[in-house]
Amino acid sequence: MNRNTPTCITFFVSLFLSGYVLYGQDAKSLIEKGDKFYAKADYRQALENYTLAQSKLPGDATIQLKIGQTYLSAGQEAQALPYLEEAYRKNPNVDPDIDYYLAEALQSNSHFGRAMEHYKKFKEKNKKLSTIAQHKIQQCHLGDSLMRHPLLCSIKILEFPVNSPFQDYGPLINEKEDLLIFTSARDSLQRDKKFNTLFEDILSTHLVGETWEVPQKLSDKINDQFHDAATYLTPDGKTIFLYYEKGNGDIYQSDFDGEKWSTPKSMGKEINTLSWETSGCLSPDGTKFYFTSDRSGGYGGLDIYVSEKLRTGEWGKAKNLGPKINSKGNEDAPFIHPDGHLYFGSDGHLGLGDFDIFKSELVNGQWTKPANLGYPINTPKFENYFYLSKDKKRGYFSAMRPEGVGNSDICFVQFHDPPPPPKQEEIIAAVPVAIDTTKEAEIIGDEFVDAMISFQKDLGLATQLSGKVLDAESAKPLKAQIILVDNKTNKVIERVYSNSSTGEFKIIIPHGGNYGINTSVNGYLFNSLNFEVPAFTDAQEIETGIFMQKAEVGSKVVMKNIFFDVGKTEIKTESIGELESILNLMENSPLIKLQINGHTDNSGDDATNKALSLKRAQSVVAFLLQRGVAPDRLRAVGYGEERPIVSNDDETGGREVNRRTEIEVFEAAPKGD
């Protein structure tokens, strides 16, 4: 079931015929033969003819381009790059699409900066294809950010004989992780004439000690003479779901009785249709089947659907998971972890290049916006078919890597625990929660709040924070939402609303924690406060004024609830709640664009401080990009120690204040919108 065919804007079926008068007849004939093989996707034969033509006309830019494009179409971008670079160097106008081809090769080799330059040139020359080029530019922005902030994991490409020089993909693992079933094109003597690819079979291997045995074909009942692929294995290893290229491609089920596999049976008419059904998996409780199909009524190519098992044992009517999961591109290979999280491959959601692996969670019956798993699991190349162990410490997936054994290989990933944090920590940043000033503001009245405060103060368990929320320019009272967040758990533990007439509010802060207080009003930037309240402290009464700035270009505020260890650039997990708030803010204000400004105190040298502040700002940007914010809505700047707010003479009054991160609006909705 080969779906890894690289895509290009055009097929190079012929050269500029007018240029052939410059060629010797032998070179012309070789090029024409190469073009015919290229049109049939027979890249090996095409390369043979183009290479011979090059030997007769060395240094010809058009032949260099053809060789580079053929390597590119064959998924060998590392080999393609030098030929495309040389063709461009000799003649930047050798082909109208040369910038696009060169950009693709650069992107696939992780040269994101140079790739963006050529995508931009292509975009300027090809207005009709500017949307495609812009999406590629966004991929490069994301790739650059994710590679600067890699996951804590190590990846190993399984050695031969598990992986072979042929295509190996779709790893399925039982719960004991001693049985591996996968799909491979090895030992195949027949080709799919439609796609010019070898037919594939399903293989299995067992782990003995630390070594996988030589893979064997799973069963003659399962493997036929056409494309066969394994898509899901139950944790006990006794039921497998298969793709068969019967009709347009359908999903089947086979069971293992301890000795042999049963004859595969179709999943039924609600799942299999006249369209293309490619892969599927069971929910942990076995009551739902998630699968992919390109049937009509979807949002793109392949979409993910779900069918629930009926009392009769049959599968019910399939439902599309909706546009949050399914993009305009293709979604494939769904996998539901025992914790209920959905993992899948996609070439439609923002990734680094080809297919990437994404994750979504079911919250209150709705799937969250898919998150890119990040680098080095995802790269500009192809990644799909992800499996994660029950304890989430190990995983398997398929990938096309230059250092691999063959075309597509099976990879093993080991996730590592983060190092223990140092005792000292530094607080430098945060952003507010999403704005919400609905009628629910009246649910918690002053009498209830006063009673709770009085009760907890009597027990010495809480501190009272009160004050007014006002417009920063006019001092007009504002109706605002104020939430109290436990920064350790990232949970909202209190939510109150200011009085619309007076702006007054009261909120309870429990003892024994570090808390963020975020204030939100429609049309305004946030206000963020941070409180550290020791467990054994006297009850207090604190009064403060909260002044809100309108969300206009040039407005900026200091963020106080994103945490970094001293001298480090990785955002601590205690910051997740606030980072989610940024996502909501930008989602609810689609025209706003933010600049993240990083600042340090004067400890250390200028260059180190500037680099540290920039990387911290970039960490915030990287998180937002990974969660789907468009790259053109964000930028990061590091000022180091250049712009102190107060003197750096002392720690509490100076240096601590100057270590900060701000958000600054650099584009917003026009006034009156």
N, C-alpha and C positions, 0 to 999 in steps of 0.2 A: 504494500500500500504506500507507494512512493509519493510523498507530498512535499518533497524538499527541493523541487525544481526552482532554481534561482530565476528571478524575473528581471526583465530589462524593458526599456521604453520601446525599442524597435528591434526586430530581427534583421541582422545584416545579411540580406539575401544576395545582394550584389554590390559591387564596388561602383564608383563613378566610372561609367564606361568610357567617358571621354578621356580618362587618364590612361587607358590601356594602350594607346598608341605609343606611350613612352616605354612600355614593357616589351621584353622579348616574348615571342610566342609561347615559349615553354612556361614562363612565369604566369602569363595570362591564363593558360590552360590549367595550371595548378591552382590558381586562385579561384577559377570557376568551379573546379572540383571541390575545393574547400568550402565554397559558398553552398553547394548542394548538400554536402554532409552537415554543415552548420544548420541549414534549414530543417534537417531531419533530426536535430539534436544529437547527432553522432559526432561529439566533440573530439574524440580521439582521432578519427579519420580527418576531420577538418584541420586539426593541428598539424598532422603529418603533411598535408598538402600546403598549408600556409608556411610551415617551416622550410619546406623545400623551395617554395617561392622566394622566401627571404634569403636563402643561400644564393639565389641567382640575382637578387636585387637587394643586397645588404643595405640597411639604413633607410629603407623606404618607409615613410611615416604611415602610409595607408596599410601596409602589411603589418607593421608593428601594432597598429590599432586593432587589426583583425585578430592577431594572436592574443593580444591582451583581452579583447572582448570575449574570445572563445574560452580562455581560462576563467574569466569572470562568470560566464554562463555555466561553466562546469563546476562552479563553487570553489575554485582554486584561486582565491583573491590574492594570496601572497605571490603566486607566480604571475598573476595578471599585472600587478602594480608596476614593475620595472618597464614592461612593454608599453603600457599606457602613458607612463611618465615620459618615456623616450619619444613616443609619437607626439605628445603635446609639446615637448621641447623643440622638436624639429618643425612642427607646423601646428600651432594652436587652433587653426581653422580646418584641420584635416577632415573633420566631420562636425555637423551642427550639434551633436550630442556628446562630443568628447569631454566636456566639462562634467557631464553627469556620470559617464563611465569612470572617469578618473576619480571623481568624488566617491563613487560606490566602492572602488578599490581601496581608497584611503580610509574610508569609514570602516570597512571590514577589517582593515589592519590596525584599527584603533588610532589613526592619525586624525582625530576629530577636528582640530583647528584648521588644518589644511583642507579637509573635506568640506567644511562649511564655506570656505572661500570659493571653492569651485561650484558648490550648490548655489551659492548666491550669484555667481556669474551665469550659470545655467538659467536661474530664475529670471534674471534681467533679459536674457535673450529669448526666453520661451514663456511668455505671459500665460498661455493657455495651460501650461503645466506647472505654474507657480505654486499651486496647492501641494503637489507632490514634492516639489523641492523644499517648500517650507516645512513639511512634515519630516523630511530627512534632516533638515537643519535642527529641528527640535530633538530628533533622535541623537544627534551629535552633542547637543548641549547636555542632554540627560546622560549619555555615555561618559562624557568628560567628568561630570559630577559624581556618578556612581563609582567610577574607577578611582577617584580620589578618596572615596570612603568605602572600601571593600568590606564585605561580610567577614566575620570571624569564622572562617572555615578553610578546609583544605580539600582539594579535588584530585581524584586519581582516575585516570582512564584505565578501565580494566584491560589486562593484557590478553594477548593471544593465549589460548584458543577461544576465550569468550568473544572478544572482538576479532574481526577478520578484516582483510583488505576490502571486503564488500560492505554493504549497508547493514548495520546492526542497530536496532532501536527498540523502544517500547519495553523497558525492563519491568517485570512483574515479580514481586517478592512476597513470600509467605511471612506470617508473623514471626516465625522462628528465624527468619533471614538465612535459611540454609537451602532454599529452593529458588532458583532464578529461571524464569521463563521469558523469552524474548523473541523478536522477529528478526530474520536474517535472509539476505539474498545469496549466501554462500551455497555452494553445491548445486546451484540452479543452472540448468542448461537451456532453459527456455526464456524468451524475452516477450515482454508486453509490447506488441507492435505499436500500440497507440502512444505510449510514453517512451518507448525505446529503453526500457529498464528490465532488469532481471526479475522474474517472479520470485516471491518470497515465501518462506516457510516458518513455522513456529518451532523453536528449539527449547530444550530445557537442560539445566546443569545443576548439580548438587555441590554444596560446599563441604569439603572434607578437610578438617583442620582449618588452615587459612588459604586453601587452594580450591579454586573451582575446577571441577572435572571437565573433560572434553564434552562439549554440548552434543546432544543427540536430538534427532527429530522427535517431537512430542508423541505423535501417534499417527498411524496411517489413516485412522478415522477422521482426524482433524486436518491434516495436510492433504490438499488436493493438488491438481496440476496447475492451478492459477494462483493469484495473490491470496495468501492467508496471513492474518496478523492477530496477535493476542492483544487485548485491550484492558482486561482486568482479571485479577485473581483474588478470590476471597482469602481472608487471613489464614484459614485452615488449609488452604491449598487444594481444596476439593471441588471447587467450581471455577470454571474459566469462561470468560466472554470473548468472543472472536469476531473478527471482521472477515467476511467472505466476499469475494468479488463475483457474486451471483446477481444477475440483473444489473443494477447500477451500484451495488455494494450494500450489504446488509449486516446486521449483528446477530450472532448466534450464541447459544449457551451449551456447554458440555460439562458433565459431572464425572468425578473420579470415584470409583467404588472401592479403592484400595489396591486394585490390580490393573484396571484399564479405564480409559476414558470412553464415555458414551458417545453415540452418534450425535453430533451437534443438532440442536433444534432452534428454529427461528424464534426471535423474541416477540413475534406477533405483529399484527397489522397496525397497532397504534405506535409502534416504534419503527418498524421497517415499512417503508413506502416505496413508491417508484423513484424517489429521490435518492441521494447518496447519504447513507448512514455509516459513519466511519469508526467511532469508538464510544465506549460507555463504561460506567462503573456503578456499583451499588452503594447506597448509603450505608453507614455502619450498622443500622438496625435491619437492613435488608428490605425496607418497605418502599424505597424510592430507587429509580434507575435514572441516572443522569447520562445523557448521550448527545452526540453531535450529529447534525443533519443540515443539508443545504436545501431543505424543502421550502416551498414558497411561503411567504408571510414572515420571513425572518428579517434580520437587520443588516445582514451582510452576506458573506459566503457561507461558511459553516457556522452554525449557531449551536449553543448548548440548550438542551431541553431537559425536562424532568417528567417522569411518568410514575404514578403511584400504583402500588399493587392493590388489586381489588380483592374482595373476600373470596372470589372464585379462583384466585391464584393467577388470573390474567393481569396484564398491565393496562392501566387506564389511559385516558386521553392525554397526550403529551402537551406540556405547557412550556412556552419559551421563557427563559429566565429573564428576559427583558433587556433594554438598551444599556443598563448600567454594566451588565456582564458582557453582552454581545455587541460587538463593534461593527463597523462597516467592512471590516476585514474578515478573517477566519479565526474562530476559537476551536480548540481541539484538545483531545486527551484529558477530559475532566477526571479528577481524583478527589474523593472526599475523605479527609483524615478522620480518625476516630473522634477528634474534638469538634467535628462538624465544619471545619474550614475547607473551602473549595480551592483547589489548585488546578490550573489549566494553562495551556499554551495559547498564544495569540500573536498574530502579526498586524492586528488592528489597533490595539491599545499602544500607548507610547512606550517604545522599547529602545534598544540600542541598535537595532538593525533588522534582522530577520525575525523568526519566531522567538519570543521570550516567554518565560514562565511567570505567571501572576498568581496572586492569592486574594481571596475575598472571604469575608465572614458574614454569617447570617445573624443580623441584629434586629430584634423585634419583627421577625418575619420578612425582613428586607436584606438583600445582599449589599454589602458595602462596596464602594468604588474599588476596583481591583488595584492592588499595589504590586509594582514590579519587585521581584525577589531580590534584585540587585546583583552586582558584580562580586565574585567571579562566576556565580552560577550562570547568569546571563551575560552574554558578550554580543558584539555585532554579528556573530554567526548564528547558526540555527541551534535553538534549545527547545526541548519539548518532552513530554511523557515523564512527568515528575512523580516520584513516589517518596513518601516521608515515613520513617519508622514511627511506631506508636509513641516512643519517648521523645521524638523530635530531634534526636541526636545524629541520625544518619539518614541519608537519602540516596536515591538513584535517579538518573535522568539520561536523556539522549542528547548528544551534542555533536556538532561538526567543528572539530578543533584542528588547527594546522599540525599539532604534534600528535594527532591521533593515529590509530592503527589503520583505519580505512576511511570510508566516506563519512558515515554517521556512526558514532561509537557510543557505547554504554559507559557512563561515568558514575563514580561513587563519590559522595560528598560527606565529610565528617564535620559536624558543627562543633565549635569550641566555646567553652564558657569564657565570658569576659574576665580579664584579670581583676583581682580585688581592688576596690577604689582606695586611694590614699586617705589618710585620716582627715586631712585638710581639704576643703572644697571651696570653690569660688562661684558665686552667683552673679551672672551678668546679663540675663535676658529673659523676655517673655512677650507674648501677644495675647489679646483678649479673646474671650469666647464669642460665639456668634451672637448677633443682636437679636433680642426677642423681647418685645414690649407688648405682648398680647394682653387680653382680658384677664389672663391668669395672674396678673400682677395683684389683683385684689384678693386672691385666695388667702394669703397670709396677712392678717391684719395687725395693727400696732399692739392691740391688747394681747394677742397670742405671743408676739415677740417679746413684749415686756414681761409677761408671765414666765416665759422660758428663761429669759435673762436673769430675772429675780431668783428663780429656783436654782439655777446653776451657780450664780454668784454667791448665794447663801452657802452652797456646798464648797465654794472655792474651786469650782471646776472650769470656769470660763471667764473670758474677758469680753467686755462689750465695746464694740466699735460703732460710733455714731457720727453723723455729720450731714452735709448737704451735697447734692450733685448739681453743679451749676455750669452754664455755658462760660467758657474761658474768656470770651470777649465782652459779652453783655451782662454776665452774672445772672442771667435768667435761670430760674429753677427748671430742672429737667426731670422727666420721668424716665428712670433707667432701671436696667436689670443689674443686680449686684450678686455675684456668686462667690462662694468660699470653696476653694479646692484644696484637698489634702494632697500636697505635692509628692508624698511617698506612694500613695495608691492611685493618684491621678483621678480620684473620684470627687464629684461635687457633693459636699456634705451640707450645704446651706444655700438657699436661694431666696433673696428678698427683692423688693422693688421700692424705689424712692417715691415719695408723695409727689404727684404731678403738679400740685399747687405750690408746695414749699421746697421740694427737692430733698426733704429730710428722709433719713433711713437709719435703721439700727440692725446690727448683725452680731451673732454670737460666735466667738472664736474659742474652741475648746483648748484646754491646756495639753501640752505634750505633743507638739508637732510643728512642722513648717508648712505655712499656708500661703496660697496665692489668692488675692482678692481682685477680681476682674469686673469692671464696670462698663456696660455697653449701652449705647443709645443710637438709634437709627440716624445715619448721616454724619456720625462723628467717629473719630478714632477712639480707641479704647483708653482706659486708664488702668494701670496694673500696679498693685501694691504687694509687698511681701512681708509676712510676719513670722517670726520664730518665737514660739511660746513654750518655755520649759514646762515640764510636767509638774514640778513643785514650785509654784509661784503664787503670789497673792492675786486675787481677782482685781482687775483693773478696769478703768473706764477711759477710753481713748476717743478723742474727737478729732475729726479731720474734714477738710474740704476737698472734694473731688471735682476738678475743673476739666471739662471735656473740650477737646479741640475738634473743629469740623474737619471732615476728610477732604482736604483741599491740597493742591500741589504745594509742596514745601512744608506741610505740617509734619512734625515728627515727634515721637515720644520714646522714652527709655523703656526697655522691656526688662522686667525684674523677676521673671519666674522660669527662665530656661537655665539649666545648670551645666557647668563644665568643671572638670577637675582642674587643679592648678597646673598651668602650663600645657594643658591638653586642648584638643580641638573636637573631640568626640562629644556629642550631646548625651547627657545622662538620661536614663530611662525616666527619672522623675519629671522630665520636661514634656513627656508625650502628651499629657492633657492639654498643655498650652499650645503645643504645635498643632494639635487637632483643631484648636480654636482658630489658628491662622487659616487653616484650610476652610473652615466654615465662613470666616470673615471674607475671604477672597471669593468663595462660591456665592455668598449673598451680595457681594459688591463686585460684579463681573467687570466693571470698567476701571477699577482701582489697580494701580501697579505700585509695587513696593520696592524700595531699596533698603537692604539690610546693611547698617553701618556698624562696624566693629571698632571698639576703642579699648586701650589698655592704660595702666598707670605708667610711671616712668621707671619702674624696676626693670633692669636689663638694658640691652642696647636697642637703638632705634630700629635697626633692620629686623631683629628678632621680634620686637613688639608689633611692628607693622605686619609681618608675615603671620603672626599668631592671630591678630585681630581679623585679618582677611580670611584665614582658614576657618575661624569660628563663624563668621558671617556666611561663608560658603557652606558650612555644615547645615545651617538653617535652610539655606536655599536648596541644598541637595535633598533634604528631607521633603520639602514641598514639591520639588520636581518629581521625586520618586512617587509621590502620591497624586500626581497628575496635573499640577499647576503648570500652565503654559510657560515655557522659558522666557518669552518676551514680557511677562508680567513681573519678573524678578531680576534683581541684580545685587551683587555683593561688593562692598567697598571696605577696605581696612585702613583706618587712620592711625593705628598704633597709639602713640602718646601725644600726637599733634594737637588734639583738641580737648584738653582737660576742662571739666566743669568747674572744679575748685582746685585749690592748691594741693599738691602731692606731699605736703609736709608731714602728714600723719596718716596712719592706716585707716582708722575709723572715719575721720572726717574728710579725708582726701582720697587716698589711693583706692579705697573700696568703692567710693562713689564714681571715680573716673573709670574703673573697670566696668564697662557697660556695652550693651548692644542696643542700637536704636532701629526703629523702622521709620522710614521717611517716604512720603507719598511723592512719586515723580510723575504720575499721571493719574487723573481722576475724571469723573463725569463732569462735563461743563456745568457751570452754575445754572440752576433753573431746571436741569434735567430731573 
